[in-house]
Amino acid sequence: MDIEFIPEAEKDYKLLDGSIKKLVNEKIDDLKDDAYIGEELGNKNNIDLTGYYKIYVAKKKYRIVYRIVKNEIEIIEIWGIGKRDKMEIYKDVGKRIKKRK
């Protein structure tokens, strides 16, 4: 299974400190084995995240938000990585989704 980051999520990743990056990398490796390990998201405070999933990192302090793209092969597309605080990562991903429509 391929993993791709949208450009904004790649920036999120680069801003993480080394210890968090290591934990994120472990979760991404887990995703390669089973894309459906995350929890399905729906509507979060009027942010439509239907079709997206979340997995927790660092004792739920960070979340990775992703979706599964099915073409000839399945691709996991990372849309955001960020802190749990005040649903900021969901707001960021919501903006990214709107921008790409």
Buried (B, 14 or more C-beta within 10 A) or exposed (E): EEBEBBEBBEEBBEEBEEEBBEBBEEBBEEBEEEBEEBEEBEEBEEBEBEEBBBBBBBEEEBBBBBBBEEEEEEBBBBBBBBEBEEBEBBBBBBEBBEEEE
